[in-house]
């Protein structure tokens, strides 16, 4: 499942100061002169580059106390090359605003691997009742012992969503308020004859797809096949959201790159999460 932007980002090509080793061509795309040619091959490397915690060549790790650790100019250079410049359509104006915000002298923003507010979206294939079907798993990091572990937090699976269609209004069946006087014997009619027993659940009922997913696996009706695609969603940077995706293609603009970028207003985070989780 890909996240589509909520607004169309119109590419505005501005004449701005570029990072050392880079220029903009006539289409507004960043051209790398080779000093940053190595792809961002790992997600952990994306964190290090975003924070300026490694050298341009990627062969030296910078630690607190090193003169180059989180250097502002190095950060600007790195973050400039951490965008998908081939397909995302993120405007240079928005990139410039984002970079200025995260490298601010007064309130610089860094990514923290163990800082929460980011999670993985993993597109997988399972065999379910004899058919290959896509299942989207959402995973997050949580503390475990002296370290951390990835755990499945949520599941998006269309057959589960189709199975729960609670009626509303006049279409909703209900148990009469005097059902208790009959010893609730009308439950038989309600459950046996009604194909949508969710009608008899409380207002605000939401099915727990993660529990269903685990039950189907334990019942051997759902079997894992493969992982198709992985992406990550970040809300760590105050007032911003971005999506990290992997791009395998020729050239310098490859590896783990920012595929979507949005500046957040009040309430936008929940709207984006509804999109990501495909909540109706």
C-alpha positions as CSV (number, residue, x, y, z in Angstrom):
1,X,0.0,0.0,0.0
2,X,1.5,3.3,-1.0
3,X,0.6,6.6,0.7
4,X,-0.6,9.2,-1.8
5,X,-0.1,12.9,-0.9
6,X,-3.3,14.7,0.3
7,X,-2.5,17.7,-1.7
8,X,-0.7,17.9,-5.1
9,X,2.8,19.3,-4.6
10,X,3.5,21.7,-7.4
11,X,7.2,21.7,-8.1
12,X,8.6,25.2,-7.8
13,X,12.1,25.5,-9.0
14,X,13.9,28.2,-7.0
15,X,17.4,29.5,-7.3
16,X,18.7,28.5,-3.9
17,X,22.1,27.8,-2.4
18,X,23.0,24.2,-2.9
19,X,25.1,21.9,-0.8
20,X,28.8,21.5,-1.4
21,X,29.2,18.9,-4.2
22,X,25.8,19.5,-5.7
23,X,24.1,21.6,-8.3
24,X,20.5,21.8,-9.7
25,X,20.0,21.0,-13.4
26,X,17.4,22.7,-15.6
27,X,14.7,20.4,-14.3
28,X,15.4,21.2,-10.7
29,X,16.9,17.8,-9.8
30,X,20.0,17.6,-7.6
31,X,23.1,16.5,-9.5
32,X,25.7,14.7,-7.3
33,X,29.4,15.2,-8.3
34,X,30.4,11.9,-6.7
35,X,31.4,12.8,-3.2
36,X,28.0,11.4,-2.0
37,X,27.7,8.8,-4.7
38,X,27.3,5.8,-2.4
39,X,23.6,4.8,-2.0
40,X,22.0,5.0,1.4
41,X,21.9,1.2,1.6
42,X,20.6,0.7,5.1
43,X,17.9,2.4,7.2
44,X,20.4,2.8,10.0
45,X,22.7,4.7,7.6
46,X,19.8,6.9,6.7
47,X,19.6,7.9,10.4
48,X,23.4,8.5,10.5
49,X,23.3,10.6,7.4
50,X,20.3,12.6,8.4
51,X,22.0,13.5,11.7
52,X,25.5,13.9,10.1
53,X,27.1,11.1,12.2
54,X,29.2,9.6,9.4
55,X,31.6,10.9,6.7
56,X,30.6,11.7,3.2
57,X,32.2,8.5,2.0
58,X,30.4,6.5,4.7
59,X,33.6,4.9,6.0
60,X,34.0,6.9,9.2
61,X,31.5,7.1,12.0
62,X,31.4,10.3,14.0
63,X,30.8,10.1,17.7
64,X,30.0,12.8,20.2
65,X,33.1,14.9,20.7
66,X,34.3,14.6,17.1
67,X,34.6,17.9,15.4
68,X,32.4,16.8,12.5
69,X,29.7,15.1,14.7
70,X,26.3,16.6,13.6
71,X,28.1,19.4,11.7
72,X,25.5,21.8,10.3
73,X,27.0,22.1,6.8
74,X,27.5,18.3,6.6
75,X,23.9,17.8,7.6
76,X,22.6,20.1,4.9
77,X,24.7,18.3,2.3
78,X,23.5,14.9,3.5
79,X,19.8,15.8,3.8
80,X,19.8,17.3,0.3
81,X,20.6,13.8,-1.1
82,X,18.2,11.9,1.0
83,X,15.1,12.8,-1.1
84,X,13.7,10.8,-4.0
85,X,14.3,13.3,-6.8
86,X,13.1,11.0,-9.6
87,X,9.5,10.2,-8.8
88,X,8.3,11.9,-5.6
89,X,7.5,15.4,-6.9
90,X,8.5,17.0,-3.6
91,X,9.1,20.7,-4.4
92,X,12.5,22.3,-3.8
93,X,10.7,24.9,-1.8
94,X,9.3,22.3,0.6
95,X,12.7,20.6,0.8
96,X,14.4,23.8,1.6
97,X,11.9,24.7,4.3
98,X,12.2,21.2,5.9
99,X,16.1,21.4,5.8
100,X,16.1,24.9,7.3
101,X,13.8,23.6,10.1
102,X,15.8,20.5,11.1
103,X,19.2,22.3,11.0
104,X,17.9,25.4,12.9
105,X,20.5,27.0,15.2
106,X,18.0,27.4,18.0
107,X,16.1,24.1,17.8
108,X,17.8,21.5,15.6
109,X,15.9,18.3,15.0
110,X,17.5,14.9,14.9
111,X,16.2,11.3,14.3
112,X,16.5,8.9,17.2
113,X,16.3,5.2,16.3
114,X,14.8,4.4,19.8
115,X,12.8,7.6,20.0
116,X,9.4,6.2,18.9
117,X,7.1,8.2,16.6
118,X,8.1,6.0,13.6
119,X,7.0,2.6,12.4
120,X,7.3,0.2,9.5
121,X,4.7,-0.7,6.9
122,X,5.5,-4.2,5.5
123,X,3.6,-5.5,2.5
124,X,3.5,-9.3,2.6
125,X,2.0,-12.2,0.8
126,X,0.2,-15.0,2.7
127,X,-1.7,-18.0,1.6
128,X,-5.2,-17.7,3.0
129,X,-7.8,-20.5,2.5
130,X,-5.6,-21.8,-0.4
131,X,-5.2,-18.4,-2.2
132,X,-2.3,-16.0,-2.2
133,X,-3.3,-12.7,-0.8
134,X,-1.6,-9.5,0.2
135,X,-1.5,-8.6,3.9
136,X,-0.1,-5.3,5.2
137,X,1.6,-5.5,8.6
138,X,2.5,-2.5,10.8
139,X,5.4,-2.9,13.1
140,X,7.0,-0.8,15.8
141,X,10.0,-0.9,18.1
142,X,9.5,-1.6,21.8
143,X,11.9,-2.1,24.7
144,X,12.8,-5.7,25.4
145,X,15.2,-6.6,28.2
146,X,18.4,-4.7,27.7
147,X,17.5,-3.9,24.0
148,X,14.6,-3.5,21.6
149,X,12.5,-5.6,19.4
150,X,10.1,-5.2,16.4
151,X,6.5,-6.2,17.2
152,X,3.4,-6.4,15.0
153,X,1.1,-3.6,16.1
154,X,-1.6,-3.7,13.4
155,X,-2.8,-5.6,10.4
156,X,-4.6,-4.5,7.2
157,X,-6.2,-7.4,5.4
158,X,-9.2,-6.8,3.0
159,X,-11.0,-10.1,3.7
160,X,-11.1,-9.2,7.4
161,X,-12.5,-5.7,6.6
162,X,-15.1,-7.2,4.3
163,X,-16.2,-9.7,7.0
164,X,-17.3,-6.8,9.3
165,X,-20.0,-4.5,7.9
166,X,-22.0,-3.3,10.8
167,X,-25.4,-1.9,9.6
168,X,-26.6,1.5,10.8
169,X,-30.0,3.2,11.0
170,X,-33.1,1.2,10.0
171,X,-31.0,-1.6,8.6
172,X,-29.5,-2.4,12.0
173,X,-31.1,-5.4,13.8
174,X,-31.3,-5.2,17.6
175,X,-32.2,-7.2,20.7
176,X,-35.4,-5.9,22.2
177,X,-34.8,-4.1,25.6
178,X,-37.0,-6.7,27.3
179,X,-35.0,-9.6,26.0
180,X,-33.8,-10.4,29.5
181,X,-37.4,-11.4,30.4
182,X,-37.2,-14.1,27.8
183,X,-33.9,-15.4,29.2
184,X,-32.3,-13.9,26.0
185,X,-33.7,-16.9,24.0
186,X,-33.9,-14.5,21.0
187,X,-30.1,-14.7,20.7
188,X,-30.6,-17.9,18.7
189,X,-32.6,-16.1,16.1
190,X,-30.3,-13.1,16.1
191,X,-27.1,-15.1,15.6
192,X,-28.3,-18.0,13.5
193,X,-30.5,-16.1,11.1
194,X,-28.5,-12.8,10.9
195,X,-25.4,-12.9,8.7
196,X,-24.1,-9.8,10.4
197,X,-23.9,-10.5,14.1
198,X,-21.8,-7.4,14.6
199,X,-25.2,-5.6,14.6
200,X,-25.4,-6.6,18.3
201,X,-22.2,-5.0,19.4
202,X,-21.9,-1.6,21.2
203,X,-21.6,1.7,19.5
204,X,-18.0,2.3,18.5
205,X,-17.2,-1.4,18.1
206,X,-14.0,-1.9,16.1
207,X,-12.9,-5.5,15.2
208,X,-9.4,-6.5,16.4
209,X,-7.8,-7.6,13.1
210,X,-4.5,-8.4,14.8
211,X,-6.1,-11.0,17.0
212,X,-8.0,-12.4,14.0
213,X,-4.7,-12.5,12.1
214,X,-2.9,-14.5,14.9
215,X,-5.9,-16.8,15.3
216,X,-5.9,-17.6,11.5
217,X,-2.2,-18.4,11.6
218,X,-2.5,-20.6,14.7
219,X,-5.5,-22.4,13.0
220,X,-3.2,-23.0,10.0
221,X,-5.5,-21.2,7.6
222,X,-3.1,-18.4,6.9
223,X,0.5,-19.2,5.9
224,X,3.3,-16.7,5.3
225,X,4.8,-16.7,1.8
226,X,7.1,-13.6,1.3
227,X,7.7,-9.9,1.9
228,X,7.1,-7.7,-1.1
229,X,7.9,-4.2,0.1
230,X,8.8,-2.3,3.2
231,X,8.5,1.4,4.0
232,X,8.7,3.6,7.1
233,X,6.6,6.4,8.4
234,X,8.2,9.2,10.5
235,X,6.5,11.6,12.9
236,X,9.6,12.3,14.9
237,X,10.3,15.7,13.4
238,X,8.0,18.2,15.2
239,X,5.3,19.5,12.8
240,X,6.5,17.3,9.9
241,X,5.8,13.9,8.4
242,X,7.8,11.9,5.9
243,X,7.8,8.5,4.4
244,X,11.0,6.5,3.8
245,X,11.1,4.0,0.9
246,X,13.7,2.0,-0.9
247,X,14.6,2.8,-4.5
248,X,16.8,0.4,-6.5
249,X,17.8,2.1,-9.8
250,X,20.9,3.3,-11.6
251,X,22.5,6.6,-10.7
252,X,23.2,8.4,-7.5
253,X,19.6,8.9,-6.3
254,X,19.1,5.4,-5.0
255,X,18.7,3.5,-1.8
256,X,16.6,4.6,1.2
257,X,15.1,8.0,0.4
258,X,12.4,10.3,1.5
259,X,9.4,9.6,-0.8
260,X,6.8,11.8,0.7
261,X,7.1,14.9,2.8
262,X,4.3,17.0,4.5
263,X,4.2,19.9,6.8
264,X,1.6,19.2,9.6
265,X,-1.1,21.4,10.9
266,X,-3.3,20.7,13.8
267,X,-5.2,17.4,13.3
268,X,-3.2,16.4,10.2
269,X,-1.4,13.5,12.0
270,X,-4.6,11.6,12.6
271,X,-5.7,12.1,9.0
272,X,-2.4,10.7,7.7
273,X,-2.6,7.8,10.1
274,X,-6.2,7.0,8.8
275,X,-4.7,7.0,5.3
276,X,-1.8,4.7,6.3
277,X,-4.0,2.2,8.2
278,X,-6.7,2.5,5.5
279,X,-9.3,3.2,8.2
280,X,-12.7,4.0,6.8
